[in-house]
């Protein structure tokens, strides 16, 4: 309980200045960096569907240990997702410390934001809103992947996209805006890529942040469309597992193009 008090107030129960907030800030930064980099890697992995269904299937089976075991082991994916889920919850808990806890605090912040008219202050507001949305949407997605790792293949992902596409669009927007802003704020906070002129550095970082956000949003939307088309083409066989073969791939391409 005393650690919790120190984390929120910045002082120990004896009234002394505590180092705990700085330590919690470090944990928040470290978990945020991990999740941001994981987000980029995850997007590249799932977007292999743009190459071919076989390419996506090969990547999915790789994470199930296909290079080591004779038969893929979906539980390996569950272990990875479980670890990411834990990091996600820790990061969310660290972030919640800085959110306004009542209407009065929100009112003070909004007044401050309007008076300052500072881009970084507005970006924090966007990050807070998207972070709140991600807590629920991201948890639902991770839980689904944790409990159903065997369904991660072109057909299974296509089925989910057909039935849950509004969910995944909102999740994509929340993840890319929150993650992009978060990584930008990490660079500013810890002085990464700091040049001789801090204003120029911040401007360049902001430009890079928006360019990366646009790139991953475009990649994400194209990937979603690819899964959606596969799911629609095989809607009558919902629940069927994907088996790579030239005949299946040719048939799938014919149905998608039609």
ROTOR-49431 format. One record per atom (N, C-alpha, C): x, y, z. Coordinates in pm, whole numbers, plus 32768, in hexadecimal, padded with zeros to 4 digits. Layout:
# ROTOR-49431
XYZ/...
//
This chain:
# ROTOR-49431
80527F888000/800080008000/8056807E8000/80C5807B804C/811C80F08051/815A810D7FC9/817D80A27F7D/81B380B67EF6/814C80F67E9B/80CE80CF7EAA/806381087E58/8054819D7E75/805A81C27EF5/8050824F7F1B/80C4829E7EE2/813C82667EEB/81B182A97EB4/81A682BC7E1E/817182557DDA/8166825D7D48/810C82CC7D1A/80A082E67D64/8041834C7D3A/806583D77D6F/809B83E07DE8/80B484627E25/814484917E15/81A084357DF7/822C845C7DEA/827084707E70/822D844A7EDD/826684577F63/824D83D67FB0/82A683B9800C/829483458061/822E836580CD/820682FE8116/81A583148182/81DF836E81EE/8265837881F4/82A483D18255/82AF84608223/8283847781A7/828684FD816F/8305851E8124/836084BC8116/83DD84D480CE/83C884C08038/841785087FE9/841084F87F58/843B846C7F32/83EB842B7EDE/8403839F7EBB/844283927E31/8493832A7E22/84CD830A7DA0/847482AC7D50/840A827C7D8F/83B4821A7D4E/8375824D7CCC/834282CC7CC8/830882FC7C49/836982F47BD4/83EB83137BEF/844F830C7B85/8462827B7B58/8461821E7BB7/846F81917B95/83F781607B44/8380818D7B6C/830781667B22/830681A47A97/833B821E7A8A/8348825B7A06/83A3820979AC/840F81D579E6/846B81827998/84258102796A/83D780C479C6/838D804B79A1/832A806A7932/82E580DC793D/8285810378D5/82CB8117784F/833F81577851/838A816E77D5/83BB80EC7799/83F0809277ED/8425801377BC/83B87FBB7781/83477FB177C7/82D97F5F7793/829D7F9F7716/829780237713/82628068769C/82BB80527624/833F80587639/839D804075CB/838E7FB27596/83867F5275F1/83757EC675C8/82F67EB47577/82867EEB75A9/82067EDA7564/82047F2274DD/82457F9774D7/824A7FE17459/82977F9373EE/830B7F5D7414/835A7F0E73B5/83127E8C7391/82D17E5073F4/82837DD673D9/82127DF47377/81D37E677387/81667E8F732D/81987E95729D/820D7ECF7287/82437ED77200/82617E4C71C9/82A27DF9721B/82C17D7271ED/82437D2371CF/81E07D2E7226/81617CE77213/811F7D117191/81237D927172/80E47DC270F7/812A7D88707C/81AE7D817080/81F67D47700F/81D77CB27001/81C97C6C7071/81AA7BDD706B/81217BC4702E/80BB7C097060/80337BEF702F/80227C206FA0/80727C856F78/80647CBB6EF0/80A27C606E86/80E07BF16EB0/81147B936E4D/80A37B586DFA/80267B6A6E25/7FB47B3E6DD5/7FB17B886D50/7FEF7BFF6D4A/7FF47C4C6CCE/80537C0B6C69/80AE7BB86C9B/81067B6C6C41/80BB7AF36C0C/80897AA26C67/80397A2E6C42/800179EF6CC1/7F9A799C6CB0/7F6279546D22/7FC878F26D59/801778B56D02/807E78586D2F/80E8789D6D83/810C79186D5C/817179626DA8/8140797F6E36/80C279AA6E41/808A79C46EC6/808379446F17/805B78D66ED7/805078546F1B/80D978286F4D/8141783C6EFC/81C878146F22/81F778626F9C/81D978E46F9F/81FF79367012/81B679087090/813478ED7082/80E578BF70F4/811C783B712B/813F77E070D2/8172775F70FE/8200776B7136/824A77CD7107/82D177E4713E/82C9780471D2/8268785771F8/8258787B7285/821D780872D7/81ED77A37292/81BD772A72D8/822B76C072DC/82A576E672B7/8317768B72C3/832876297252/82F6764B71DC/82FE75ED716C/838D75CD7143/83EC76267164/8478760F7141/84BC75B071A3/847A75977215/84B67543727D/846C74BF728D/83E774C77290/8394745172AB/835C74187229/833E7396722B/8300735671B8/8274738D71A0/822E73AA720E/81A873E37206/81A8746C7249/816474D0720E/815E7555724C/811F754F72D7/814C75A47330/811B75A973BA/80DB763273D5/8057763D73C3/801576BF73D9/802A76F87464/804376A374C7/805676D57550/80D1772E755B/8130772174FE/81A3777C74FE/8176780C74E4/8113781A748B/80DA789E7470/809678D474ED/8051787C7535/800D78A575B0/807078DA7617/80E6789C761E/814C78C9767D/817A79567659/8195796D75D7/81C179F175AB/81547A5975C4/80D87A37759E/80697A9375B2/80547AAE7646/80627A47769A/80527A58772A/80B87ABB7761/81357AB17733/819D7B0E775F/817C7B9D7732/81537BAB76B4/812E7C2F7681/80B87C6876D0/80597C1176F2/7FE37C3B773E/800D7C7377C7/806B7C307808/809B7C5F788A/80DD7CE9787C/81337CF77817/81757D797800/810C7DE477E2/80A77DC07795/803A7E1C7771/7FF27E4D77EF/7FD27DF2784A/7F8B7E1878C4/7FE27E70791D/80637E4D7928/80BF7E9E7979/80C97F2B793F/80D67F3478BC/80E07FB8787B/806180097892/7FEE7FC77886/7F6F800D789C/7F668040792B/7F917FEF798B/7F8D80187A17/7FE8808F7A30/805E809079F2/80B981017A01/807E818079C3/803C8170794F/800281E3790C/7F8C821F7957/7F4081CB799B/7ECB81FA79E4/7EF082597A55/7F6D82517A85/7F9782AA7AF1/7F8E833D7AC9/7F9E83567A46/7FA783E17A17/7F26841679DD/7EC083C179D9/7E3F83EF79A4/7DF684427A0D/7DB084AC79E2/7D5984F57A40/7CF484977A7D/7CE5849C7B00/7C93843A7B46/7C0484677B5F/7BE584E67B44/7B5C85167B57/7B4185867AF4/7AC485B37AF1/7A9C86197A90/7AEA869B7AA3/7B0386C07B1F/7B4C873D7B3A/7BD787397AFE/7C1C86C97B0B/7CA286BD7AD2/7C9E86C17A39/7C37867F79FE/7C288687796C/7C0F87177941/7BBF875F798B/7B9F87EA796A/7C1C8841796F/7C6E882D79D5/7CEB887879E1/7D46885B796B/7D4F87D97948/7DA687B478D7/7D7487EF7854/7CF287E77839/7CBD881D77BC/7CD288B477B4/7CC188F97824/7CDA898A7827/7D6D89A7780A/7DC489587848/7E5489667832/7E76894E779F/7E3B88E77763/7E5788C576D7/7E2B89357679/7DB6896F7694/7D8389DB763F/7DD78A59764C/7E068A7476C4/7E588AEC76DA/7EE28ADC769E/7F1E8A6876B0/7FA68A51767F/7FAB8A4575E7/7F478A0075AE/7F4489E6751E/7FC989AC74EE/7FF8894A753C/807989097520/805D887F74E5/80A088607477/808787E17432/809A8769748C/8104876974DD/812086F57530/80B686E0759B/807C874E75CD/800F8743762E/7F95870475EE/7F77872C7572/7F0686F27529/7F2086607508/7F9D863E74E6/7FBF85B474C7/7FAC855C7542/7FCC859075B8/7FB985417631/7F2585227644/7ECE85827624/7E3E856C7632/7E1184FC75D5/7E4384FD7558/7E22849374F8/7E55840D752C/7ECE840F7564/7F0883947598/7EB7835E760D/7E8583B67661/7E34838B76D4/7DB1834C76A6/7D6E83897643/7CEF83547611/7D0382CD75CD/7D6982C47577/7D8382467530/7DB381DA7590/7DFE820375F8/7E2A81A2765C/7DB5816776A8/7D5281BB76C8/7CDB818B770D/7C90812676B7/7C8481457633/7C4080E975D7/7C8E806775C9/7D13807175C2/7D667FFB75B1/7D5F7F9D7628/7D4A7FD4769F/7D447F7F7716/7CD87F147706/7C677F3976CA/7BF97EDB76B7/7C097E8C7635/7C247ED375C7/7C2F7E907545/7CA97E36753E/7D1C7E6A756C/7D967E1B756A/7D8D7DA175C3/7D4E7DB07638/7D3D7D3E7692/7CE87CD27652/7C7D7CFB760E/7C267C9A75CD/7C707C4F755E/7CBD7C98750E/7D087C5974A1/7D727BF974D7/7DBC7C24753C/7E247BCF7575/7DE87B5275B5/7D777B6275F9/7D377AEE7636/7D0B7A8975CC/7CD87ABC755B/7CAE7A6674EE/7D247A1774B6/7D967A5C74A2/7E0C7A19746E/7E4979BB74D5/7E3A79DD7555/7E6F798975C0/7E25790575C8/7DA2790975B6/7D4E789275C9/7D3478457548/7D4B788474D3/7D3078407455/7DA5784E73F3/7E1D782B741D/7E92783E73C5/7E8D77E87348/7E467776734F/7E3F771B72DC/7DEF77557268/7DA477C17280/7D5277FC7215/7D9D786871C7/7E1B787E71E8/7E6978E571A3/7E9E78AC7121/7E5478BE70B7/7E7C78997030/7E2778EC6FCF/7E3E78E56F4C/7DF179396EEF/7D5B792B6EFD/7D2978B16F10/7C99789E6F1C/7C6478D26FA2/7CA978AC700E/7C7C78D77091/7C7D796D70A1/7CE779AD7073/7CF07A3E707A/7C8A7A80701E/7C727A416FAA/7C0B7A746F50/7B807A6C6F8D/7B6379FC6FD1/7AE279EE7016/7ACF7A5C707D/7B377A7770CD/7B2D7ADF7134/7B187B6870F6/7B5A7B817085/7B4E7C047047/7AC07C1B7012/7A837BB26FDD/79FB7BBF6FA9/799A7BE0701A/79A97B9D708B/79497BAD70F9/796C7C217156/79EB7C4E7156/7A157CB271B9/7A5C7D29717C/7A447D4770FC/7A917DB170BA/7A827E3B70FC/7A0C7E637132/7A087EE77175/7A647EEA71F0/7A697E7B7238/7AC07E7072AE/7B517E847285/7B7C7E437219/7C087E4A71F2/7C2D7ED071B3/7BCF7F147175/7BEB7F9A7141/7C067FFA71B4/7BB07FF5721B/7BC3804D728E/7C45802A72D6/7C617FA872E4/7CDC7F7E7326/7D567FAD72D8/7D527FA17254/7DC27FCF7201/7DDD80637215/7D7380B57211/7D8381467224/7DBC816572AE/7D8581237314/7DB3813D739D/7E45811573AF/7E6A809F737B/7EF2806D738C/7F5680C77344/7F3A80EB72C8/7F9B8137727A/7FAC81C572AF/7F3F820672D5/7F4C828D730C/7F8E828A7395/7F61822F73EC/7F9A82277473/802D8200746D/804D8199741F/80D6816B7417/813381D173D9/81078210736C/815A8274732B/817882EA7385/8111831C73C6/8123838D7422/817B83647498/816382EB74CB/81B182BB753C/824682B1751D/8269827B74A9/82F5826F7484/833482F8746D/82E683557435/831783DE7423/8334841E74AC/82D8840D750A/82EA8448758E/835E840875DA/8377838775C0/83EC834775FC/846D838575CA/8473839F7548/84EB83DC750E/85048466754A/849984B4755A/84A6853A7592/84CC85327626/848984DA7670/849D84D07701/852B84A67725/8560844476DC/85E2840D76FF/8654844576A9/863384A37651/869B84E67604/86D684937594/868B842E7565/86BE83DD74F7/86BE842E7476/8726841C7425/8735846273A4/873D84FA73B8/876585247430/876E85B3744E/87DD85F373FC/87BE866173B6/882086AA7367/884B872A73AC/8894877E7364/88C587FB739F/8853885973BE/87EA8857736C/877788AE737F/86FF885773A5/86D288667421/866688117452/85E388287406/85CB88A473D9/855188C17390/8550887B7309/85C2887C72C7/85CE88387245/85BF87A17259/85FE876C72C3/85F486DE72E0/856486B572F6/851C87047347/849086E37364/843B86EB72E5/8456874C7290/840C87597213/842586E071B9/84A486B671B1/84C68642715D/848885C17194/848A85B47219/844D853E7257/83B7853A723D/837885B07243/82E885B6722C/82C68592719C/831885C2713E/830485A070B2/8314850A709D/837D84D170DA/8393844070CE/831F83F2710D/82EC8423717E/827E83E071C3/820383D8716A/81DE8448712C/8167844970D7/817C83F5705A/81F583F67022/821283A46FAC/820483106FCE/823982E77042/8230825C706D/81A082357089/8155829070CA/80C8827570E8/807882607067/808C82B77006/804582AB6F87/806B82286F41/80EC82066F44/8119818B6F03/80D681116F40/80D681086FC6/809C80917006/8004808F6FFE/7FC581046FFB/7F3481076FE7/7F1180D26F5C/7F5C80FF6EF7/7F4380D06E6F/7F5D803B6E64/7FCC800D6E9E/7FED7F7E6E9B/7F837F2D6EE4/7F557F616F55/7EF07F1B6FA2/7E6C7F106F59/7E427F7C6F18/7DC37F7B6ECF/7DCA7F1C6E57/7E3B7F1E6E0F/7E4B7EC26D9F/7E497E316DCF/7E897E186E3F/7E8B7D916E78/7DFF7D656EA1/7DB37DBE6EDF/7D2A7D9E6F06/7CD47D7D6E8D/7CE47DCA6E22/7C987DB16DA8/7CBA7D276D6F/7D3B7D036D74/7D657C806D40/7D247C0F6D90/7D257C1A6E14/7CE57BB36E68/7C4E7BB26E54/7C147C286E43/7B837C316E2F/7B597BEC6DAE/7BA67BFF6D45/7B867BC06CC6/7B917B286CCE/7BF67AF86D16/7C047A676D28/7B8F7A316D79/7B6C7A776DE5/7AFD7A4B6E38/7A797A496DED/7A647AAD6D98/79E97AB26D49/79E87A446CDF/7A5C7A2A6CA2/7A6379C46C39/7A4779396C70/7A6879226CF0/7A55789E6D2B/79F378A16D9F/799378FC6D96/7931790A6E02/78DE788B6E16/78C878416DA9/787877C76DB6/78C477576DFD/794977676E09/799B77026E4D/79D677396ECE/798A77926F11/79BB77CF6F8C/79E077646FF2/7A5477767032/7A8377167094/7AE576B0705B/7AF076AB6FD7/7B4E764E6F97/7BDC76816FA8/7C3B76286FBE/7CC7764C6FCD/7D0B76506F44/7D6C76A56F36/7DB376B86EB8/7E1B764A6EA4/7E1E76126E2C/7E8375AE6E07/7EC475DC6D86/7F4176076D8B/7F81763D6D12/7F9475D46CA7/7F6B75F66C2E/7F8275A26BB8/7F6B75FA6B40/7FA875D96AD0/7F9A762B6A58/7F09762F6A2A/7EBF75C06A3B/7E3575BC6A0F/7DDF761A6A63/7DF476176AE6/7DA6766D6B3F/7DC676FF6B24/7E47771E6B13/7E6F77A96AFC/7E3477DC6A79/7E3A778A6A11/7E0177B46990/7D6C77CD699D/7D27777269E4/7C96778069F7/7C7677FD6A47/7CC678186AAE/7CAE788D6B02/7CC0790C6AB1/7D2D79156A63/7D46798D6A13/7CD579A469AF/7CA379376975/7C3679446914/7BB9797C6957/7B9B794C69D1/7B23797B6A16/7B337A0B6A41/7BA97A2F6A73/7BC07AB86AA2/7BB77B1B6A2F/7BF57AF869BC/7BF67B526949/7B6D7B61690B/7B187AF9691A/7A927B0268E4/7A377B57693C/
//
